[in-house]
């Protein structure tokens, strides 16, 4: 796909990763046009897109992917404003594991049924490409000595969230195999960076440390995640759009495997806070032990690789959080 003057329907573009994608692609490609369909649930924030809200190449539609009329409306807006759609890039999802354990219903509805509505509309409206943005969690859990996940690893999801994403991936695959809809699936490790909603691990650790509150760490803190800076992830998706082949899966990871306890300590060190703020809490049900991504295929076929080290990305994230707190304190004496 040639990105130069392309038109994309982006779902979930007011969320953390979706908004980073929109900001990035509109900065790098001056001819790209975006229609952003987002329900603005608790994790969506139009302030994430304040740099593009007034751009004539951008349109925002408040709507839910589970409502077919909202999807068709967004497609109509893209055609009326920009002449058509070259790709759907699907970020919209319920994504917090703890919430899925407490009540899986919304995850099944949004992540599975919402994805099916999008796929069906993409097929009926002859959209040339559908990119399903997924997660490493669909692969399940690794042991300490296991090799990283490749794209050929079997799907073995262990939480309602990851099961719903695996189901969406399989639906996307089936639409290509059965109906011939061109589909690319991307799977990524844990994202982090500025503006992430404060329910995920790193922003919770930062927010609590800044407020001198306990940092809740599951179990013994030894669970391992592979961390990727959000802009590295969206660059991977852009590479998949430009160079990827329909029917393929591409893994993206930051090559930064870290124990949760290590990250908590790094954050406390940076902020000059004591380790005594760490509070070990009852482990998550079905807690996956380790994730690790083999990105050989993305490097070989897309020319992609992560460029931001974990230490540098964490520094940028922490600096933004400290700055934001300072501004908030000035505005709320």
N, C-alpha and C positions, 0 to 999 in steps of 0.2 A: 504494500500500500504506500502511495506517495503522500506524505503528510503535508506537503507544501501548501495546498489550498483545500484541504480536506474539511469535511463537516462531520462532527461526531456528536452522538447522543450519549451523554455520560450520566449514569445513574448513581445516586449517592454522592454527588459532587460537592456537597456541603460538609461531608465528613472529613476526617483527618487525612486519609490517603487520597480520596477523591478530589479534595480541594487542592492538595499538593500537586496532583496530576494536572488539574486545570491551570493552575498558576504556571506550572513548568512548561506545558505545551504551548500556551499562549505567549509566553516569553520567548521561547526558542523558535517558534514558527509563526511569523507575522500574518500568514494567510489562513491559519487554522480558525475554524468557527465552531463554537460549542453551544449545544443546548443541554442544560443541566436539570435533570429531573430528580428532585429530592423531597422527601416527606417532612423534613425538618423535625425528626424525632429528637429525643434528648441529646443525642450525640452529634447532630448536625447544627452548624452555625454559619449563617450567611456572612458573619464578620470574617470568616476564613477566606472569603472571596472579595473583600473590599477593594483589592487592587484591580479587579476585573469587572465589578458590578456595572460600571458605566461604559464598558467597552462595547462598541457597536457590533463586535464579532461574538458577543456572548448574550445568551438568553437564559433566564431562570424560570423554571416551571415548578411550582409547589404541587407535588402530587405523589401518589403511592404506586409503586410498581405492581402491587396486588390488585389495583383497579385498572382494568383494561382501558377504560375511557381516558385515564390519565396518561397511559402509554401512547395511545393513538393521538391524543392531543399534542404530546411532545413531538411526535413524528410529523404531524401537520405543521407545527410551528417551525420545525427545521426546514421543511420543504418550502413554506411560504417565505421565510426570512432569508434562507441561504440556498435554496434550490434543491435540497435533498439531503441524504445521509450516506456517508461512506462507511461508517462503523458505529456499532454500539459498544461502549466500554462499560462493563457492568461491575460497579463497586458496591452498590446498595446491598446491605446485609445487616442482620442482627449478628453481633460478633463477640459478645462477652460471655466467656465460658460459664462463669458463676451464675449469670442470669439464666443461661440455658439449663443449668442444673436445677435451679429453683422452679422454672416453668418453661418447658420446651416449646409451648404452643406458638408463640410469636416467631420463633426460629423456623419452625416447619412452614408456617404461612409465608413469611417473607423470603426465606432463603430457597425454599423449594417451589412453592406455588408462584411466587413473584417472578422467579427466574423462568419458569415455564411460560408465563404470560409474555415475558419479553422475547423468549425464543420463538414463540408462535407468531408474535407480531413481526419479528425480524424476518421470518420465513414468508409470511403473507405479504409483507411490504417490500420484499426483495432487497433487504439490506445486505450489502456485499460482504460484511465481516462482523462477527460477534466475538468479543473478547470477554471470557469469563475469568474474573479476578478471584483467585482462590487462596488457599492457605496450606502450609506444610502440615497442619494438624490432621488433614485427611489421611495422612500416611500412618498415623498412630504414634507409637513411642519407640525410642531406641534405648538399648542398654549402653553402658559406659564404653564398651569396646566395639560396638556395632559400626559398620561403615555408614556414611551419610546417605540420606534418601536420594535416590535417582528418580527420574520420571517413570521408570518401570517398576518402582516399588509398589506392592499391592496396597490398596486402600483399606486401612484398618482403623477407622475413627473410634475414639473412646469416649467422647462426650456428645450430648445432643447437638451442640453447636457444630462440631466437626462432622458429625453424621449428616447434618442438614447441608453442609457445604459439599461433602462428598456426593450426596444425592444430586445437588445442583450441577456438579461437574459431570456426573453420569448422564443427566438430562441433556446437558449441552453436547456431550459426545454423541448421544443418540440422535439428536437433531441433525448432526452432520452425517452420521452413518445411514440413517433412515431417509432423511429428506434432502440431503445435499446442502444444508446450510453451512457455509464456511465458518468454522469455530476454532479459536485458539484458546487454550486454557493456560493461565499462569498461576504458579503457586509460590508463595513467598514466606520467608521466616518472619519472626517478630519484628514489627516496625517500631520506630521511635523517632522523636524529633519535636520541634516546637509546635505548639497548638494542639497537641493530642489531648483528647477528652480524659479528664482525671478519674478514670476507673481502671485503666491498664496499669501494669506493674510500675514502669518507670515514672510516669506522672504522679502516681500515688505516693511513691517513695519521696519524690521531690517536694510535692505539696505538703506532706506531713513533716518532712525535715525542716522546711522553711517555717512551719508553724510550731516547731518543737513538740510535735505529737508523735506517738509511737508509730514505727514503721512496721506494718503487719507483714510477716514473711511466713509463707506456708511451710509446715513440717519442719525439717532441719535446714531448709534453705539451699539444699544441694541440687535441686532440679536445674537442668541445663537448657538454655535456649540459645539459638543462633540469632543474633541481632543485626538488623540492617537499617541504615539511615533512610528515612522515607524518600528522599530525593533519588537515592540509588535505586530504590524499588520502582519509582515512576519512570526513571530512565530505562529500566528493564522493560516495562510495559510499552514505552515508546519504541524500543528496539524490536519488540515482538510485533507491533503494528507495522513497522517499516520492513522488517526482514523475515518475520515468522511465517511459517507455512500452516495453512488450515489443517486441522486434524492433529496438530502437535501440542504437546505440553512442554512448558519451559519452567524450570525451577530458578528462583532468585533467592540468594542468601548473602549475608554480610561477612561470612567467614569469621565470625566473632562469637564463638561459643563461650558462654559465661554462666557460672552458677548464680542463682538469684542473690545469695548472700554476698557474693563478690560485688555485685552491682550496688546493693544497698550500702555497702561500706565505701565504695568509690564516691557515691553521692554524698555521704556524710563527711568524707574527707574533703571533698571540694568545698562544701558549705561550712566546714569547720565545726561540725556537730559531733557529739559523742556517740560511740557505738552502742551505748546503753539505751539509745532510742529504739534499737531493733527489738521487735516483739515477735517471738515465734508463736504462730497460731495453728489451730487444728488444720491438718492438711485438707486440701480440696478432694472431694470424691472423684475417684478415677483419674487422679492427677498423672498426666504423662510425665515420664522421667526425663527424657532428653529429645530434643529436635536438632537435626543437623542437615544442611542442604548441600548436595553435590550440584554445582553450577556449571559443570564441564560443557553440557550441551548448549546452554545460553552463551557461553564464551565462544564456543566453536561456531555455532550457527547464527548468532545474533551480533557477535562482536561486542558483547556486554560484559562488564565486570564492575564490582563495587569499587568506589574510589574514596569514600569517606571512612576513615578508621573509627572504631567504636569510641576511642578516647576523644577524638576530635568532635564527633557527632554528639557525644554526651556533653562536652563542654559547651557547644552551641546551644543545646537544649537547656542546660542549666543557666547559662547567661540570660537567655530569653525569659526563663521563669523568674529569676532574680530581678530582672528589669521590670517585668510585669508586676511583680509584687510591690516594687518601689513606687511605680505609677499608681497602683491601686491604693497604697497607703497615703500618697499625696492627695488623691481624690476623695479619700474617706478618712479624714483626720479623726 
